[in-house]
Amino acid sequence: VQLQASGGGLVQAGGSLTLSCAASGSYFVINGMGWYRQAPGKQRELVAAITSGGSTNYADFVKGRFTISRDNAKNTAYLQMNSLKPEDTAVYYCAARGIMTGKYDYWGQGTLVTVSS
């Protein structure tokens, strides 16, 4: 499975961005997808996740601002980010959960989101 993330960029505080993650390859080995982020000097952290059935969960620091979704027909996951804050600045990674392991076995290359104050 290959994951291609896109949509990052520079945005002012309060603005919005939408990230996309397109999956290709053996889709049948994955079910859930998620978005992680890693800011400079910090550990990678889970931002949001969505199951194959559409159930979602969010980190507290993005609840009410970010929305994760997926289009199964296009094998693509999205992260709609609203009301962005400077502290949201990070490299965002999409990941896919393997059916056999239940873990995020597949990772995209990351896309940089920079929020200016």
C-alpha beads as a LAMMPS data file, in Angstrom:
LAMMPS data file: protein, C-alpha beads

117 atoms
116 bonds

1 atom types
1 bond types

-500.0 500.0 xlo xhi
-500.0 500.0 ylo yhi
-500.0 500.0 zlo zhi

Masses

1 110.0

Atoms # bond

1 1 1 0.000 0.000 0.000
2 1 1 1.307 3.433 -0.923
3 1 1 -0.038 6.619 0.603
4 1 1 0.342 10.011 -1.026
5 1 1 -0.407 13.021 1.146
6 1 1 -0.990 16.477 -0.270
7 1 1 -2.595 19.803 0.515
8 1 1 -0.181 21.359 2.965
9 1 1 0.953 24.935 2.719
10 1 1 1.182 28.309 4.405
11 1 1 -1.937 29.822 5.905
12 1 1 -2.682 32.631 8.303
13 1 1 -4.065 31.941 11.748
14 1 1 -7.797 31.441 11.566
15 1 1 -7.597 30.089 8.045
16 1 1 -8.379 26.679 6.629
17 1 1 -6.656 23.914 4.715
18 1 1 -7.719 20.502 3.493
19 1 1 -5.238 17.646 3.374
20 1 1 -5.741 14.628 1.157
21 1 1 -4.291 11.144 1.391
22 1 1 -4.644 8.902 -1.629
23 1 1 -4.053 5.188 -1.158
24 1 1 -2.930 2.887 -3.924
25 1 1 -2.029 -0.764 -4.074
26 1 1 -3.578 -3.549 -2.043
27 1 1 -6.496 -1.758 -0.422
28 1 1 -7.866 -4.951 1.053
29 1 1 -5.098 -5.058 3.662
30 1 1 -6.113 -1.790 5.308
31 1 1 -9.170 -0.575 7.094
32 1 1 -8.775 2.469 9.278
33 1 1 -6.866 5.592 8.312
34 1 1 -5.487 8.386 10.377
35 1 1 -3.616 11.642 10.394
36 1 1 -0.617 12.276 12.615
37 1 1 1.525 15.343 12.962
38 1 1 4.994 16.143 14.168
39 1 1 6.102 19.620 15.105
40 1 1 9.795 20.533 15.333
41 1 1 11.327 19.103 18.465
42 1 1 8.187 17.200 19.390
43 1 1 6.994 13.634 19.104
44 1 1 4.600 12.510 16.458
45 1 1 1.023 12.637 17.718
46 1 1 -2.308 11.364 16.499
47 1 1 -4.594 14.084 15.205
48 1 1 -7.616 12.163 13.937
49 1 1 -8.625 8.691 12.826
50 1 1 -11.449 7.104 10.897
51 1 1 -12.473 3.473 10.600
52 1 1 -13.651 1.733 7.467
53 1 1 -17.160 2.084 8.822
54 1 1 -16.806 5.829 9.232
55 1 1 -16.367 6.107 12.993
56 1 1 -14.057 8.944 13.926
57 1 1 -12.008 10.077 16.867
58 1 1 -10.030 13.240 17.422
59 1 1 -7.299 14.519 19.643
60 1 1 -8.641 17.015 22.142
61 1 1 -6.557 19.819 20.688
62 1 1 -8.378 19.647 17.318
63 1 1 -11.919 18.778 18.374
64 1 1 -14.398 21.179 16.862
65 1 1 -11.835 22.507 14.369
66 1 1 -10.706 19.527 12.270
67 1 1 -12.801 16.959 10.448
68 1 1 -11.561 13.657 9.079
69 1 1 -13.424 11.908 6.302
70 1 1 -12.834 9.294 3.654
71 1 1 -14.096 8.483 0.195
72 1 1 -13.902 4.729 -0.109
73 1 1 -14.624 4.832 -3.835
74 1 1 -11.552 6.997 -4.345
75 1 1 -9.487 5.320 -1.600
76 1 1 -8.780 8.757 -0.235
77 1 1 -8.902 10.228 3.240
78 1 1 -9.215 13.924 3.999
79 1 1 -8.487 16.219 6.890
80 1 1 -10.413 19.462 6.816
81 1 1 -8.656 21.919 9.120
82 1 1 -10.454 25.091 10.185
83 1 1 -9.597 27.846 12.642
84 1 1 -5.937 27.010 12.325
85 1 1 -3.556 28.180 15.027
86 1 1 0.201 28.733 14.923
87 1 1 0.592 25.712 17.195
88 1 1 -0.913 23.558 14.448
89 1 1 2.276 24.091 12.467
90 1 1 3.760 20.665 11.791
91 1 1 4.422 18.017 9.207
92 1 1 1.218 16.056 8.796
93 1 1 1.363 12.370 7.939
94 1 1 -1.395 10.104 6.811
95 1 1 -1.335 6.492 7.874
96 1 1 -3.320 3.352 7.212
97 1 1 -4.103 0.625 9.669
98 1 1 -3.320 -2.923 8.635
99 1 1 -6.157 -5.390 8.951
100 1 1 -3.906 -8.134 10.294
101 1 1 -1.971 -6.106 12.858
102 1 1 -4.459 -3.404 13.804
103 1 1 -1.556 -0.984 13.770
104 1 1 -0.604 1.881 11.473
105 1 1 1.687 -0.111 9.223
106 1 1 1.581 2.186 6.202
107 1 1 2.677 5.809 6.100
108 1 1 2.633 8.641 3.628
109 1 1 5.550 10.996 3.095
110 1 1 4.174 13.925 5.090
111 1 1 2.996 17.349 4.069
112 1 1 4.034 20.571 5.796
113 1 1 1.431 22.874 7.273
114 1 1 2.642 26.269 8.434
115 1 1 0.295 28.621 10.247
116 1 1 1.477 32.186 10.603
117 1 1 0.324 34.472 13.398

Bonds

1 1 1 2
2 1 2 3
3 1 3 4
4 1 4 5
5 1 5 6
6 1 6 7
7 1 7 8
8 1 8 9
9 1 9 10
10 1 10 11
11 1 11 12
12 1 12 13
13 1 13 14
14 1 14 15
15 1 15 16
16 1 16 17
17 1 17 18
18 1 18 19
19 1 19 20
20 1 20 21
21 1 21 22
22 1 22 23
23 1 23 24
24 1 24 25
25 1 25 26
26 1 26 27
27 1 27 28
28 1 28 29
29 1 29 30
30 1 30 31
31 1 31 32
32 1 32 33
33 1 33 34
34 1 34 35
35 1 35 36
36 1 36 37
37 1 37 38
38 1 38 39
39 1 39 40
40 1 40 41
41 1 41 42
42 1 42 43
43 1 43 44
44 1 44 45
45 1 45 46
46 1 46 47
47 1 47 48
48 1 48 49
49 1 49 50
50 1 50 51
51 1 51 52
52 1 52 53
53 1 53 54
54 1 54 55
55 1 55 56
56 1 56 57
57 1 57 58
58 1 58 59
59 1 59 60
60 1 60 61
61 1 61 62
62 1 62 63
63 1 63 64
64 1 64 65
65 1 65 66
66 1 66 67
67 1 67 68
68 1 68 69
69 1 69 70
70 1 70 71
71 1 71 72
72 1 72 73
73 1 73 74
74 1 74 75
75 1 75 76
76 1 76 77
77 1 77 78
78 1 78 79
79 1 79 80
80 1 80 81
81 1 81 82
82 1 82 83
83 1 83 84
84 1 84 85
85 1 85 86
86 1 86 87
87 1 87 88
88 1 88 89
89 1 89 90
90 1 90 91
91 1 91 92
92 1 92 93
93 1 93 94
94 1 94 95
95 1 95 96
96 1 96 97
97 1 97 98
98 1 98 99
99 1 99 100
100 1 100 101
101 1 101 102
102 1 102 103
103 1 103 104
104 1 104 105
105 1 105 106
106 1 106 107
107 1 107 108
108 1 108 109
109 1 109 110
110 1 110 111
111 1 111 112
112 1 112 113
113 1 113 114
114 1 114 115
115 1 115 116
116 1 116 117
